[in-house]
Every structure is written in structure tokens, then in C-alpha cells.
Amino acid sequence: MTATTLAKEASSPPVASAARTRRTRRRGRIVALLFVLPALLLLGALVVYPVLFSVGRSFFDASGTRFVGGGNYAEMFRDPATLKAIRNTAIWVVVAPALLTGLGLILAVLVEKVRWATAFKLLLFMPMAVSFLAAGIIFRLAYDEDPNKGVLNAAVVSVHDTFEGTSSYPTARARQGEGLVQGRDGSYTTGDGVSPGASVTLPMVGVLPKDLPGSAAPAYAAAGRKPAPDELRGVVYLDFTPGGGGRLGKVDRRESGLPGMKVEAVRDGRTVASTTTASDGSFRFTKLASGTYTVKLPAANFAPPYQGVSWLGPALVTPAIIGAYLWIWTGFAMVLIGAGLSTLPRDALEAARMDGANEWQIFRRITVPLLAPVLTVVFVTLVINVMKVFDLVYIIAPGPVQEDATVLATQMWLVSFGGGNNQGLGSALGVLLLVLVIPAMVFNVRRFRRSQR
């Protein structure tokens, strides 16, 4: 037997073993591929194909029959509504994730010091169980401008009326032809001057008897009182007799005074005295110097009631919707940051306390730097989420201000299906949204892989 034959026989077992290993690996890959194939088919059908179709569709016109190249992308940046959607999306990306991450961090730190921490976390996390549709309806009602419906405006109006007060006669107006002249500011003054020792009657209309204050009393007796020589008297009354009858401009026995109305005595354009009408509508100015005066009912008596804040107006609609988003997602940020907080080395925190650091210094110099990876993941995750926000904007924003609140996702739907019927431009908007989301997704995936290592 030659040396060559011996060498071949010696090398044959390792070669056969390697071949068997390769066959085993190949068989394993085939089996793994068979198991993964259904998921890959679903991924291709539900993700890859729609993305590729949208990219292709973005190069065609609204009908989908004529190739327009980059025309839709050029149109996208010329359309004022789309530019406003891009601006609003930028506001969302800058404001909402930063506020949520900050609130989540503060609440996660504070919850650790609360006795019922679990119940508190559950309470804050509970809005996550509410769908965006239901949350949108809730906040649409909460933001209603009518204080009788919107809880926020009901609170605002209550606080305003507590400190500023409110007019008792917003619908009142002077009886025409009875000597009262309306000013530009809505006030009423006597057309003729009056002097001390005189008495004036100021007839008003426009107030329903049922809207009179409960303290209102008949004005007839007050109208007949004689003033002193240095006194100016008068009565402000509702010139309306229940059941009909009565004389216009004259105080009848069944006509009621208007209590609580502010009255001023004006001389040479300057208010020299002021008072408030009694329950029978009477008022008087005493110790007046001789001369001619004008009696004035200031505009504040007839000011319409304060209606609160227009939360869903063009100026505040985007901050209002972001507020609803914060209500939903604050619990999510708090729970994730709280999980990271629970893994912090306690010996570092205790060492800092023993060295004399206060809680603010520990929070700023130890807690926040150690939580930086968790805070970054939460922030980037929320950035991805707010770029796709649709439900809240579409439901909360009323029709007239829908364009003022629109973001890329709602604009894409409005252009494609909400009346625009231009799937070419809508597809271009979808591609733009995808391009904006991809960097944040790549960053999150890389950071996750780095933490896994």
C-alpha cells in the first residue's frame, strides 16, 4: 500500500463528518425557514407590499393612470395645508415626547416615596386602557366651549366669576325714547343734565321676569320719594307690567326694580360718585355740590357673561389635543422609567446621602445620568408614536379648525379619502411620514441591540 492511499484513507472520515454537518445545517435552515415562512408571508403582504405599492403610487396622478414623477412631492411642499401639517407634526415631536418624558421621570421618582405606590401607578396607567377613539370623545366634551357642557370651561368660569364677578343683566337695554342715550362702550347716560334735588327714572327692557334676582322688589314706592336739596335720587326699573297694561316710561305699581346695578354721577366727563341700586332699584347720591350732573349706567352692567376659553379654537386646538395625549401616555412613560429606576444601585444613592447631598442634587447628578439610557429609549419611542398620531386629532378638532390642527397622518387621510380623492398625493405624504419615522426606528433598534450585548 502506497503512502498516497494511506493518506486518502486517513482523511476520509473527517471529510464525511463535515459533509454530514453541512447537510444537518442545511436541513435545519430549511426547517427553520418553513416555520418562519408564514410570518414572512404575512409581513410581506401587510408591510412590505403596501410600502412598495405606496412608493410606486406616489409617482402617479390622482387617477393612477398618468406617471407624474416627483410632481406629487413638489405639490406636497407647495400646498399650504400640507405645510401646516408638517409644522404641527414638528410641534408634536418637539413638545409631546419631552413633556411626557419629564412628567414620567418626575412621577416615577415621586411615586417611590408614596405609601400606596402601586395604586397610584395603576391610577396613572389606567388611561392606557382607553382607546384613542373613546379618549377623543371624552376630551371633545371636556373642551366644549359651553360651560354647561365642558368641564374645563365650567371650572374656568367659576374661578373667573368668583374673583371678577358677572353682570346680572346681560340682555337689558334702555327703553327707546325715554331719555337714555347709549354710548359707544355700551353704557347708558341721561340725555339731559340733572341737578341735586331732582329725581330720575331709568326705564329698562329686555329682562325676562323669571331672570330677575330673587331680591327684586316693586319700584313704585321708590319712584315717589322726594330727594333732599343736596341729594340726587332715582330708580332703575324694568318697564314691563306682567299681564299687560301699564304706561311706557312711567313706574307702575307692579313693575319691578333692578337691584345690584351700578350707577354713577358724572360731571365734566369725570365720575364724582357711584353707588349700587337697592332691591327696589332705587339709588341716591348725597352731599353733591350744586351744578349739573349726568347719571350713567356703566357698560359693566350689561356685559355678556364670561364664557371661558375657546380650547378648540385655531390658537389652542393643537395644545389642547397634546394635553389629551399627555393624559393617555403619562402612565406609560412613568412605568417604563420606574422600571429603570428600580434597577439603579442603591449604594450609590445612599453614599451620596451620607456625603451630605440633598434630594435635588441626588436627582440631578446621580439619578438622571444613570437613567439616561432608559430616558432616551422612552423619548425616541414617543417620537415614533407622535409622528403617527391620527385618532385624537381627527376626533377632537372640530370641522372648522381641522386644518389648523392637522398633522401628517390626518392630512394623508384627508387628501386620500376625506374629500381630496388624490391617492397619489396621499401616497407621497405616506412616504414622507415613513422617511421621517425610519431614523428614529433605526436609532431605537441599534440602542436595543447595544444594550443586549
C-alpha positions as CSV (number, residue, x, y, z in Angstrom):
1,M,0.0,0.0,0.0
2,T,1.4,3.4,-1.0
3,A,1.7,6.5,1.1
4,T,-0.9,8.2,-1.1
5,T,-3.5,5.6,-0.4
6,L,-2.9,5.7,3.3
7,A,-3.3,9.4,3.3
8,K,-6.7,9.2,1.5
9,E,-8.0,6.6,3.9
10,A,-6.9,8.7,6.9
11,S,-8.6,11.9,5.6
12,S,-11.9,10.3,4.5
13,P,-13.7,10.2,8.0
14,P,-13.2,13.9,8.6
15,V,-14.5,14.8,5.1
16,A,-17.6,12.6,5.6
17,S,-18.2,14.2,9.0
18,A,-18.0,17.7,7.6
19,A,-20.4,16.7,4.8
20,R,-22.9,15.3,7.3
21,T,-22.6,18.5,9.4
22,R,-23.3,20.7,6.3
23,R,-26.3,18.5,5.4
24,T,-27.6,18.8,9.0
25,R,-27.2,22.6,9.0
26,R,-28.9,22.8,5.6
27,R,-31.8,20.7,6.8
28,G,-32.1,22.9,9.9
29,R,-32.2,26.1,7.9
30,I,-34.9,24.6,5.7
31,V,-37.0,23.6,8.7
32,A,-36.5,27.0,10.3
33,L,-37.5,28.7,7.0
34,L,-40.6,26.6,6.9
35,F,-41.6,27.7,10.4
36,V,-40.8,31.3,9.6
37,L,-42.4,31.3,6.1
38,P,-46.0,32.1,7.3
39,A,-44.7,35.1,9.3
40,L,-42.7,36.2,6.3
41,L,-45.7,35.9,4.0
42,L,-47.8,38.0,6.4
43,L,-45.0,40.5,6.8
44,G,-44.7,40.8,3.0
45,A,-48.4,41.0,2.5
46,L,-49.2,43.5,5.3
47,V,-46.0,45.6,5.4
48,V,-43.6,45.2,2.5
49,Y,-46.2,45.2,-0.3
50,P,-48.2,48.2,1.0
51,V,-44.9,50.2,1.4
52,L,-43.7,49.3,-2.1
53,F,-47.2,50.0,-3.6
54,S,-47.4,53.4,-1.8
55,V,-44.0,54.3,-3.1
56,G,-44.9,53.4,-6.6
57,R,-48.4,55.0,-6.4
58,S,-46.8,58.3,-5.2
59,F,-45.3,58.8,-8.7
60,F,-48.8,58.7,-10.4
61,D,-51.6,61.3,-10.6
62,A,-54.9,61.2,-8.7
63,S,-56.4,58.7,-11.2
64,G,-53.4,56.4,-11.0
65,T,-53.1,56.3,-14.8
66,R,-50.6,59.0,-15.6
67,F,-47.0,59.0,-14.4
68,V,-46.1,62.4,-12.9
69,G,-42.7,61.5,-11.4
70,G,-41.9,63.8,-8.5
71,G,-44.9,66.1,-9.2
72,N,-46.7,64.9,-6.1
73,Y,-43.7,65.5,-3.9
74,A,-43.3,69.0,-5.3
75,E,-47.1,69.7,-4.9
76,M,-46.8,68.4,-1.3
77,F,-44.4,71.2,-0.3
78,R,-46.4,73.9,-2.2
79,D,-49.7,73.0,-0.5
80,P,-50.4,75.4,2.5
81,A,-52.4,72.7,4.3
82,T,-49.6,70.2,4.0
83,L,-47.0,72.8,5.2
84,K,-49.3,73.4,8.2
85,A,-49.4,69.7,8.8
86,I,-45.6,69.5,8.8
87,R,-45.4,72.4,11.2
88,N,-47.9,70.8,13.6
89,T,-46.1,67.5,13.4
90,A,-42.9,69.3,14.3
91,I,-44.6,70.9,17.3
92,W,-45.9,67.4,18.4
93,V,-42.4,65.9,18.0
94,V,-40.7,68.6,20.0
95,V,-43.3,69.2,22.7
96,A,-45.1,65.9,23.5
97,P,-42.2,63.5,23.9
98,A,-40.2,66.0,26.0
99,L,-43.2,66.7,28.3
100,L,-44.1,63.1,28.6
101,T,-40.5,62.0,29.4
102,G,-40.2,64.8,32.0
103,L,-43.5,64.0,33.6
104,G,-42.8,60.3,33.6
105,L,-39.4,60.9,35.3
106,I,-40.8,63.2,38.0
107,L,-43.8,60.9,38.7
108,A,-41.6,57.8,38.8
109,V,-39.3,59.4,41.4
110,L,-42.2,60.8,43.5
111,V,-44.1,57.5,43.4
112,E,-41.3,55.8,45.2
113,K,-41.9,58.0,48.2
114,V,-45.7,57.4,48.2
115,R,-47.1,54.8,50.6
116,W,-49.7,53.5,48.1
117,A,-47.3,53.4,45.1
118,T,-48.9,50.5,43.3
119,A,-52.4,52.0,43.5
120,F,-51.0,55.4,42.3
121,K,-49.2,53.7,39.3
122,L,-52.4,51.9,38.4
123,L,-54.4,55.1,38.5
124,L,-52.0,56.9,36.2
125,F,-51.6,53.9,33.9
126,M,-55.4,53.4,33.6
127,P,-55.9,55.8,30.6
128,M,-53.7,53.5,28.5
129,A,-56.7,51.0,28.6
130,V,-58.9,53.6,27.0
131,S,-58.9,53.6,23.2
132,F,-57.9,56.8,21.4
133,L,-61.4,57.0,20.0
134,A,-63.0,57.0,23.4
135,A,-60.4,59.4,24.8
136,G,-61.0,61.7,21.9
137,I,-64.8,61.8,22.6
138,I,-64.1,62.4,26.3
139,F,-61.8,65.3,25.7
140,R,-64.1,66.7,22.9
141,L,-66.8,67.0,25.6
142,A,-64.3,68.3,28.3
143,Y,-63.1,71.0,25.9
144,D,-66.6,72.1,24.9
145,E,-66.9,75.9,25.0
146,D,-70.3,75.9,26.6
147,P,-69.7,76.0,30.4
148,N,-72.8,73.9,30.9
149,K,-71.2,71.0,28.9
150,G,-67.4,71.4,29.1
151,V,-66.0,70.7,32.5
152,L,-62.8,72.7,31.9
153,N,-64.8,75.9,30.9
154,A,-67.1,75.3,33.8
155,A,-64.1,75.4,36.2
156,V,-62.6,78.5,34.4
157,V,-65.9,80.4,34.5
158,S,-66.4,79.5,38.2
159,V,-63.0,80.9,39.1
160,H,-63.4,84.0,36.9
161,D,-66.8,84.8,38.4
162,T,-65.5,84.3,41.9
163,F,-62.8,87.0,41.5
164,E,-64.2,89.2,38.8
165,G,-68.0,88.9,39.3
166,T,-70.5,88.9,36.5
167,S,-73.2,91.1,35.1
168,S,-76.8,90.4,36.3
169,Y,-78.5,91.9,33.3
170,P,-76.6,90.9,30.1
171,T,-79.7,91.3,28.0
172,A,-81.0,94.6,29.4
173,R,-81.3,97.7,27.3
174,A,-82.8,101.1,27.7
175,R,-86.4,101.9,26.7
176,Q,-86.1,103.9,23.5
177,G,-87.3,107.5,23.5
178,E,-87.2,107.8,27.3
179,G,-84.2,110.0,27.7
180,L,-81.4,107.4,27.9
181,V,-78.6,107.6,25.3
182,Q,-76.3,104.6,24.6
183,G,-72.6,105.2,24.4
184,R,-70.0,103.5,22.2
185,D,-68.8,101.4,25.0
186,G,-72.4,100.0,25.7
187,S,-73.1,102.3,28.7
188,Y,-76.3,104.4,29.1
189,T,-76.4,108.0,30.2
190,T,-79.2,110.5,30.7
191,G,-79.5,112.8,27.7
192,D,-80.4,115.9,29.9
193,G,-78.4,117.1,32.8
194,V,-79.9,116.8,36.3
195,S,-79.1,118.8,39.5
196,P,-79.2,117.9,43.2
197,G,-82.8,117.9,44.5
198,A,-84.0,116.1,41.4
199,S,-85.3,112.6,40.9
200,V,-84.8,110.5,37.7
201,T,-86.3,107.3,36.5
202,L,-84.3,105.0,34.2
203,P,-86.6,102.5,32.4
204,M,-85.0,99.3,31.1
205,V,-86.4,96.4,29.0
206,G,-85.0,93.1,27.7
207,V,-85.0,91.3,31.0
208,L,-87.4,88.4,31.4
209,P,-89.4,88.4,34.7
210,K,-88.1,84.9,35.5
211,D,-84.5,86.2,35.2
212,L,-84.9,88.9,37.9
213,P,-83.0,88.4,41.1
214,G,-85.0,86.9,43.9
215,S,-84.4,90.0,46.0
216,A,-86.1,92.3,43.4
217,A,-88.9,94.4,44.8
218,P,-91.5,96.8,43.2
219,A,-90.1,100.1,42.3
220,Y,-93.3,102.2,42.6
221,A,-92.7,103.4,46.2
222,A,-89.1,104.3,45.5
223,A,-90.0,106.4,42.5
224,G,-92.3,108.6,44.6
225,R,-89.7,109.5,47.3
226,K,-88.7,113.2,47.4
227,P,-84.9,113.9,47.4
228,A,-83.2,116.3,49.8
229,P,-81.8,119.6,48.3
230,D,-78.2,118.2,48.1
231,E,-79.4,114.8,47.0
232,L,-79.9,113.2,43.7
233,R,-82.3,110.3,43.7
234,G,-83.5,107.8,41.1
235,V,-84.8,104.4,40.3
236,V,-83.7,101.8,37.7
237,Y,-86.7,99.6,36.9
238,L,-88.0,97.0,34.4
239,D,-90.5,98.9,32.3
240,F,-92.8,96.0,31.8
241,T,-96.0,95.1,33.6
242,P,-96.8,91.4,33.9
243,G,-100.0,90.5,32.2
244,G,-100.0,93.7,30.1
245,G,-101.1,97.2,30.7
246,G,-99.1,100.0,32.3
247,R,-97.6,103.2,30.8
248,L,-94.4,103.4,28.9
249,G,-91.7,105.3,30.7
250,K,-93.7,105.5,33.9
251,V,-93.2,103.4,37.0
252,D,-96.4,101.3,37.6
253,R,-97.3,99.5,40.8
254,R,-96.4,96.0,39.6
255,E,-93.2,96.9,37.8
256,S,-90.0,95.7,39.5
257,G,-86.8,97.5,40.3
258,L,-83.4,96.2,39.1
259,P,-81.3,95.6,42.2
260,G,-77.5,95.4,42.1
261,M,-77.0,97.7,39.1
262,K,-74.1,100.1,39.3
263,V,-75.0,103.8,38.9
264,E,-72.5,106.8,38.5
265,A,-72.9,110.5,38.8
266,V,-70.7,112.2,36.1
267,R,-69.7,115.8,35.9
268,D,-67.5,117.3,33.3
269,G,-66.6,113.8,32.0
270,R,-65.4,112.7,35.4
271,T,-67.2,110.2,37.8
272,V,-67.7,112.0,41.1
273,A,-69.9,109.5,42.9
274,S,-71.1,105.9,42.4
275,T,-73.5,103.6,44.1
276,T,-75.5,100.3,43.6
277,T,-79.2,100.1,43.3
278,A,-81.2,98.6,46.2
279,S,-83.7,95.8,46.0
280,D,-86.4,98.1,44.6
281,G,-83.9,99.6,42.1
282,S,-83.5,102.9,44.0
283,F,-80.3,104.8,44.3
284,R,-79.2,108.1,45.7
285,F,-76.1,110.4,45.7
286,T,-75.8,112.6,48.8
287,K,-73.9,115.8,49.6
288,L,-73.5,116.7,45.9
289,A,-72.2,120.2,45.1
290,S,-74.6,122.4,43.1
291,G,-74.3,122.0,39.4
292,T,-75.4,119.8,36.5
293,Y,-74.7,116.1,36.5
294,T,-75.3,113.2,34.1
295,V,-76.5,109.8,35.5
296,K,-74.7,106.9,33.9
297,L,-75.3,103.2,33.9
298,P,-71.8,101.7,33.1
299,A,-71.3,99.1,30.4
300,A,-70.3,96.5,33.0
301,N,-74.0,96.2,34.0
302,F,-74.8,94.8,30.6
303,A,-71.6,92.8,29.8
304,P,-72.3,89.3,28.5
305,P,-71.4,86.5,30.9
306,Y,-67.9,85.2,30.7
307,Q,-67.9,82.1,28.6
308,G,-64.4,80.7,29.3
309,V,-61.6,79.8,27.0
310,S,-62.0,78.7,23.4
311,W,-60.0,75.5,23.9
312,L,-60.7,74.2,20.4
313,G,-60.2,77.5,18.6
314,P,-57.5,77.9,16.0
315,A,-54.9,79.2,18.5
316,L,-55.3,76.5,21.2
317,V,-56.5,73.4,19.4
318,T,-53.1,71.8,19.0
319,P,-52.0,72.4,22.7
320,A,-55.4,71.1,23.8
321,I,-55.0,67.8,21.8
322,I,-51.5,67.4,23.1
323,G,-52.9,67.7,26.6
324,A,-55.3,64.8,25.8
325,Y,-52.3,62.8,24.5
326,L,-50.4,63.5,27.8
327,W,-53.3,62.2,29.8
328,I,-53.2,58.9,27.9
329,W,-49.4,58.3,27.8
330,T,-48.0,59.7,31.0
331,G,-48.6,56.4,32.8
332,F,-46.7,54.6,30.1
333,A,-43.7,56.8,30.5
334,M,-43.9,56.6,34.3
335,V,-44.0,52.8,34.4
336,L,-41.0,52.4,32.0
337,I,-38.9,54.9,33.8
338,G,-40.0,53.5,37.1
339,A,-38.7,50.1,36.0
340,G,-35.3,51.6,35.1
341,L,-35.3,53.4,38.4
342,S,-35.8,50.2,40.4
343,T,-32.6,48.8,38.9
344,L,-30.4,51.7,40.0
345,P,-27.6,50.8,42.5
346,R,-29.0,51.9,45.9
347,D,-25.5,52.0,47.4
348,A,-24.6,55.0,45.1
349,L,-27.7,56.9,46.3
350,E,-27.1,56.1,50.0
351,A,-23.4,57.1,49.6
352,A,-24.5,60.4,48.2
353,R,-26.9,61.0,51.1
354,M,-24.2,60.1,53.6
355,D,-21.9,62.6,51.9
356,G,-24.4,65.4,52.5
357,A,-26.1,65.6,49.1
358,N,-29.8,66.7,49.2
359,E,-32.5,65.1,47.2
360,W,-32.3,67.6,44.3
361,Q,-28.6,67.1,44.0
362,I,-29.0,63.3,44.0
363,F,-31.8,63.5,41.4
364,R,-29.8,65.9,39.1
365,R,-26.3,64.4,39.4
366,I,-26.9,60.7,40.0
367,T,-30.5,59.6,39.2
368,V,-30.8,61.4,35.8
369,P,-27.4,60.4,34.4
370,L,-27.9,56.7,35.4
371,L,-31.4,56.7,33.8
372,A,-30.1,58.4,30.6
373,P,-30.4,55.1,28.5
374,V,-33.9,54.5,29.7
375,L,-35.0,58.1,29.2
376,T,-33.6,58.0,25.6
377,V,-35.5,54.9,24.7
378,V,-38.7,56.3,26.2
379,F,-38.2,59.6,24.3
380,V,-37.4,58.0,20.9
381,T,-40.4,55.6,21.3
382,L,-42.7,58.5,22.0
383,V,-41.3,60.4,19.0
384,I,-42.2,57.5,16.7
385,N,-45.6,57.3,18.3
386,V,-46.5,61.0,18.0
387,M,-45.4,61.1,14.3
388,K,-48.3,58.7,13.6
389,V,-50.9,60.3,15.8
390,F,-54.3,60.4,14.0
391,D,-57.3,59.4,16.1
392,L,-57.1,62.3,18.7
393,V,-56.5,65.0,16.1
394,Y,-59.3,63.7,13.8
395,I,-61.9,63.3,16.7
396,I,-61.1,66.3,19.0
397,A,-60.6,69.0,16.4
398,P,-64.0,70.4,15.1
399,G,-64.5,70.7,11.4
400,P,-63.8,74.5,11.1
401,V,-60.4,74.1,12.8
402,Q,-59.5,70.7,11.4
403,E,-56.9,72.3,9.1
404,D,-55.4,74.3,12.0
405,A,-54.8,71.0,14.0
406,T,-54.0,68.7,11.1
407,V,-50.8,66.6,11.2
408,L,-49.2,64.4,8.6
409,A,-51.3,61.3,9.3
410,T,-54.6,63.2,9.2
411,Q,-53.6,65.2,6.2
412,M,-52.7,61.9,4.4
413,W,-56.1,60.6,5.1
414,L,-57.9,63.8,4.2
415,V,-56.1,64.1,0.9
416,S,-56.6,60.4,0.0
417,F,-60.1,59.6,1.3
418,G,-61.5,62.6,3.2
419,G,-62.7,64.6,0.2
420,G,-59.4,65.1,-1.7
421,N,-59.6,61.7,-3.5
422,N,-56.0,62.1,-4.6
423,Q,-54.2,58.9,-3.7
424,G,-51.1,60.0,-5.5
425,L,-50.5,62.9,-3.2
426,G,-51.7,60.9,-0.2
427,S,-49.1,58.2,-1.0
428,A,-46.4,60.9,-1.2
429,L,-47.4,62.0,2.2
430,G,-47.3,58.5,3.5
431,V,-43.8,58.1,2.1
432,L,-42.7,61.3,3.7
433,L,-44.1,60.0,7.1
434,L,-42.2,56.8,6.6
435,V,-38.9,58.6,5.8
436,L,-39.3,60.7,9.0
437,V,-40.1,57.7,11.2
438,I,-37.2,55.4,9.9
439,P,-34.3,57.3,11.6
440,A,-36.0,57.1,15.0
441,M,-36.7,53.4,14.5
442,V,-33.1,52.6,13.4
443,F,-31.8,54.5,16.4
444,N,-34.1,52.6,18.8
445,V,-33.1,49.2,17.3
446,R,-29.4,49.9,17.5
447,R,-29.7,51.1,21.1
448,F,-31.6,47.9,22.0
449,R,-29.0,45.7,20.3
450,R,-26.2,47.6,22.1
451,S,-28.0,47.1,25.5
452,Q,-28.5,43.4,24.7
453,R,-24.7,42.9,24.3
